[in-house]
Amino acid sequence: MIVRKLRLQQGWSQEQLSEFSGLSIRTIQRIERGQNASVESLKSLAAVFEVEITDLTQEKDMHDNTIETPHTVHATLTKDEQSAIEYVKDIKGFYSHLITYVCVITGLVILNLMTAPNYMWSVWPALGWGIGIVSHGLSVFEVFNFFSPDWEKKQIEKRLGRKL
């Protein structure tokens, strides 16, 4: 995530970082999602951001998520920023799910109209999947927050056998 933070501080897209570093966009995406990067990839990114390789891996080693660049710019991922990033990822996932739903159901309706226009069987997958879409949207946008952070905390404490 520190790579994403540094990239956003520079105002670069993933494509631009890919060009500057010589890495593929897929590699940049993989690293930003927190997957392990090769030493060569880390060297390329460190050169582009003008930081040490250890600064790019520091996030995994230290819990304060702070690095210092030669320009004394601090790249810090605060808890609020991390939660905002996670929220945006959740929203992105929902819209991705919604777009997939619309495309697939449209295809099914067209197929239905071409093969059996007298019986609209495509309604059933649309309804079933639609329930999932609504549930996903309610969860992402926290319309009904049944499983709030307080609930999660209570469940964790309960599982650990601690008194509240």
C-alpha positions as a LaTeX table, in Angstrom:
\begin{tabular}{lrrr}
\hline
Residue & $x$ (\AA) & $y$ (\AA) & $z$ (\AA) \\
\hline
Met1 & 0.00 & 0.00 & 0.00 \\
Ile2 & 2.96 & 2.34 & 0.51 \\
Val3 & 3.62 & 2.19 & $-3.24$ \\
Arg4 & 0.07 & 3.34 & $-3.88$ \\
Lys5 & 0.47 & 6.15 & $-1.36$ \\
Leu6 & 3.71 & 7.35 & $-2.97$ \\
Arg7 & 2.18 & 7.08 & $-6.45$ \\
Leu8 & $-0.86$ & 9.12 & $-5.43$ \\
Gln9 & 1.34 & 11.74 & $-3.75$ \\
Gln10 & 3.12 & 12.20 & $-7.07$ \\
Gly11 & $-0.24$ & 12.41 & $-8.85$ \\
Trp12 & 0.65 & 9.51 & $-11.16$ \\
Ser13 & $-1.64$ & 6.90 & $-12.61$ \\
Gln14 & $-0.67$ & 3.24 & $-12.54$ \\
Glu15 & 0.08 & 3.52 & $-16.25$ \\
Gln16 & 2.48 & 6.41 & $-15.66$ \\
Leu17 & 4.24 & 4.57 & $-12.85$ \\
Ser18 & 4.49 & 1.57 & $-15.15$ \\
Glu19 & 6.19 & 3.69 & $-17.81$ \\
Phe20 & 8.56 & 5.36 & $-15.34$ \\
Ser21 & 9.57 & 2.12 & $-13.64$ \\
Gly22 & 9.60 & $-0.21$ & $-16.62$ \\
Leu23 & 7.25 & $-2.60$ & $-14.81$ \\
Ser24 & 3.98 & $-3.88$ & $-16.21$ \\
Ile25 & 0.70 & $-2.36$ & $-15.04$ \\
Arg26 & $-0.26$ & $-5.81$ & $-13.74$ \\
Thr27 & 2.85 & $-5.88$ & $-11.55$ \\
Ile28 & 2.07 & $-2.40$ & $-10.19$ \\
Gln29 & $-1.50$ & $-3.49$ & $-9.38$ \\
Arg30 & $-0.27$ & $-6.67$ & $-7.70$ \\
Ile31 & 2.24 & $-4.76$ & $-5.54$ \\
Glu32 & $-0.35$ & $-2.13$ & $-4.58$ \\
Arg33 & $-2.70$ & $-4.91$ & $-3.43$ \\
Gly34 & $-0.01$ & $-6.02$ & $-1.00$ \\
Gln35 & 1.39 & $-9.04$ & $-2.79$ \\
Asn36 & 5.12 & $-9.72$ & $-2.62$ \\
Ala37 & 7.36 & $-7.96$ & $-5.12$ \\
Ser38 & 10.64 & $-9.20$ & $-6.54$ \\
Val39 & 13.88 & $-7.44$ & $-5.65$ \\
Glu40 & 14.13 & $-6.16$ & $-9.24$ \\
Ser41 & 10.65 & $-4.63$ & $-9.03$ \\
Leu42 & 11.45 & $-3.01$ & $-5.70$ \\
Lys43 & 14.70 & $-1.59$ & $-7.13$ \\
Ser44 & 12.79 & $-0.05$ & $-10.05$ \\
Leu45 & 10.16 & 1.47 & $-7.78$ \\
Ala46 & 12.77 & 2.74 & $-5.29$ \\
Ala47 & 14.61 & 4.47 & $-8.14$ \\
Val48 & 11.43 & 6.11 & $-9.44$ \\
Phe49 & 10.33 & 7.34 & $-5.99$ \\
Glu50 & 13.91 & 8.18 & $-4.95$ \\
Val51 & 13.69 & 6.12 & $-1.77$ \\
Glu52 & 15.57 & 3.14 & $-0.40$ \\
Ile53 & 14.28 & $-0.37$ & $-1.09$ \\
Thr54 & 13.89 & $-0.89$ & 2.64 \\
Asp55 & 11.50 & 2.07 & 2.73 \\
Leu56 & 9.17 & 0.28 & 0.31 \\
Thr57 & 9.16 & $-2.89$ & 2.41 \\
Gln58 & 9.04 & $-1.02$ & 5.71 \\
Glu59 & 5.23 & $-1.04$ & 5.76 \\
Lys60 & 5.24 & $-4.79$ & 6.21 \\
Asp61 & 7.94 & $-4.64$ & 8.88 \\
Met62 & 6.70 & $-1.71$ & 10.96 \\
His63 & 3.23 & $-0.88$ & 12.14 \\
Asp64 & 3.49 & 2.92 & 11.93 \\
Asn65 & 3.63 & 2.79 & 8.10 \\
Thr66 & 5.93 & 5.82 & 7.87 \\
Ile67 & 8.81 & 6.29 & 5.45 \\
Glu68 & 11.03 & 9.26 & 4.75 \\
Thr69 & 12.20 & 10.17 & 1.27 \\
Pro70 & 15.32 & 12.20 & 0.47 \\
His71 & 13.06 & 15.23 & 0.10 \\
Thr72 & 11.88 & 14.76 & 3.71 \\
Val73 & 8.36 & 14.01 & 2.55 \\
His74 & 6.61 & 11.64 & 4.90 \\
Ala75 & 4.44 & 8.98 & 3.33 \\
Thr76 & 2.15 & 7.89 & 6.10 \\
Leu77 & $-0.85$ & 5.64 & 5.92 \\
Thr78 & $-3.00$ & 6.61 & 8.85 \\
Lys79 & $-5.85$ & 4.43 & 10.04 \\
Asp80 & $-8.31$ & 6.90 & 8.50 \\
Glu81 & $-6.54$ & 6.72 & 5.15 \\
Gln82 & $-6.41$ & 2.93 & 5.29 \\
Ser83 & $-10.10$ & 2.76 & 6.11 \\
Ala84 & $-10.89$ & 5.25 & 3.30 \\
Ile85 & $-8.88$ & 3.14 & 0.84 \\
Glu86 & $-10.74$ & 0.01 & 1.95 \\
Tyr87 & $-14.09$ & 1.82 & 1.62 \\
Val88 & $-13.26$ & 2.96 & $-1.91$ \\
Lys89 & $-12.21$ & $-0.60$ & $-2.79$ \\
Asp90 & $-15.55$ & $-1.84$ & $-1.47$ \\
Ile91 & $-17.44$ & 0.72 & $-3.55$ \\
Lys92 & $-15.38$ & $-0.19$ & $-6.61$ \\
Gly93 & $-16.19$ & $-3.85$ & $-6.00$ \\
Phe94 & $-19.89$ & $-3.08$ & $-5.77$ \\
Tyr95 & $-19.94$ & $-1.08$ & $-9.01$ \\
Ser96 & $-17.93$ & $-3.81$ & $-10.71$ \\
His97 & $-20.49$ & $-6.35$ & $-9.48$ \\
Leu98 & $-23.34$ & $-4.13$ & $-10.69$ \\
Ile99 & $-21.83$ & $-3.66$ & $-14.16$ \\
Thr100 & $-21.29$ & $-7.42$ & $-14.48$ \\
Tyr101 & $-24.90$ & $-7.99$ & $-13.44$ \\
Val102 & $-26.27$ & $-5.55$ & $-16.01$ \\
Cys103 & $-24.14$ & $-7.01$ & $-18.83$ \\
Val104 & $-24.91$ & $-10.65$ & $-18.05$ \\
Ile105 & $-28.63$ & $-10.12$ & $-17.46$ \\
Thr106 & $-28.88$ & $-8.07$ & $-20.67$ \\
Gly107 & $-27.24$ & $-10.94$ & $-22.51$ \\
Leu108 & $-29.62$ & $-13.43$ & $-20.92$ \\
Val109 & $-32.66$ & $-11.34$ & $-21.83$ \\
Ile110 & $-31.48$ & $-11.11$ & $-25.44$ \\
Leu111 & $-30.84$ & $-14.86$ & $-25.49$ \\
Asn112 & $-34.25$ & $-15.46$ & $-23.93$ \\
Leu113 & $-36.01$ & $-13.29$ & $-26.52$ \\
Met114 & $-34.20$ & $-15.03$ & $-29.37$ \\
Thr115 & $-34.83$ & $-18.59$ & $-28.19$ \\
Ala116 & $-38.11$ & $-18.60$ & $-26.24$ \\
Pro117 & $-39.93$ & $-15.26$ & $-26.44$ \\
Asn118 & $-43.12$ & $-16.78$ & $-25.02$ \\
Tyr119 & $-41.57$ & $-17.57$ & $-21.64$ \\
Met120 & $-39.35$ & $-15.02$ & $-19.88$ \\
Trp121 & $-37.09$ & $-17.40$ & $-17.96$ \\
Ser122 & $-34.40$ & $-14.68$ & $-17.73$ \\
Val123 & $-36.45$ & $-13.04$ & $-14.97$ \\
Trp124 & $-35.42$ & $-15.77$ & $-12.51$ \\
Pro125 & $-31.65$ & $-15.27$ & $-12.69$ \\
Ala126 & $-32.23$ & $-11.50$ & $-12.72$ \\
Leu127 & $-34.25$ & $-11.74$ & $-9.49$ \\
Gly128 & $-31.87$ & $-14.12$ & $-7.77$ \\
Trp129 & $-28.75$ & $-12.20$ & $-8.66$ \\
Gly130 & $-30.60$ & $-8.92$ & $-8.06$ \\
Ile131 & $-31.12$ & $-9.92$ & $-4.42$ \\
Gly132 & $-27.36$ & $-10.39$ & $-4.16$ \\
Ile133 & $-26.74$ & $-6.98$ & $-5.73$ \\
Val134 & $-29.11$ & $-5.27$ & $-3.32$ \\
Ser135 & $-27.50$ & $-7.06$ & $-0.38$ \\
His136 & $-24.04$ & $-6.07$ & $-1.57$ \\
Gly137 & $-25.12$ & $-2.43$ & $-1.99$ \\
Leu138 & $-26.72$ & $-2.31$ & 1.47 \\
Ser139 & $-23.54$ & $-3.72$ & 2.96 \\
Val140 & $-21.12$ & $-1.43$ & 1.12 \\
Phe141 & $-23.07$ & 1.76 & 1.68 \\
Glu142 & $-23.90$ & 0.74 & 5.26 \\
Val143 & $-27.62$ & 1.39 & 4.93 \\
Phe144 & $-28.35$ & $-1.17$ & 7.62 \\
Asn145 & $-25.23$ & $-1.61$ & 9.70 \\
Phe146 & $-25.98$ & $-4.89$ & 11.48 \\
Phe147 & $-22.31$ & $-5.83$ & 11.63 \\
Ser148 & $-20.73$ & $-2.58$ & 12.77 \\
Pro149 & $-17.15$ & $-2.25$ & 14.02 \\
Asp150 & $-18.52$ & $-2.36$ & 17.59 \\
Trp151 & $-20.21$ & $-5.68$ & 16.85 \\
Glu152 & $-16.96$ & $-7.00$ & 15.34 \\
Lys153 & $-15.00$ & $-5.88$ & 18.40 \\
Lys154 & $-17.48$ & $-7.59$ & 20.75 \\
Gln155 & $-17.28$ & $-10.81$ & 18.74 \\
Ile156 & $-13.47$ & $-10.78$ & 18.77 \\
Glu157 & $-13.39$ & $-10.17$ & 22.52 \\
Lys158 & $-15.95$ & $-12.94$ & 23.01 \\
Arg159 & $-13.88$ & $-15.40$ & 20.94 \\
Leu160 & $-10.75$ & $-14.49$ & 22.87 \\
Gly161 & $-12.59$ & $-15.06$ & 26.15 \\
Arg162 & $-12.12$ & $-11.52$ & 27.37 \\
Lys163 & $-14.69$ & $-9.62$ & 29.39 \\
Leu164 & $-16.01$ & $-6.38$ & 27.93 \\
\hline
\end{tabular}
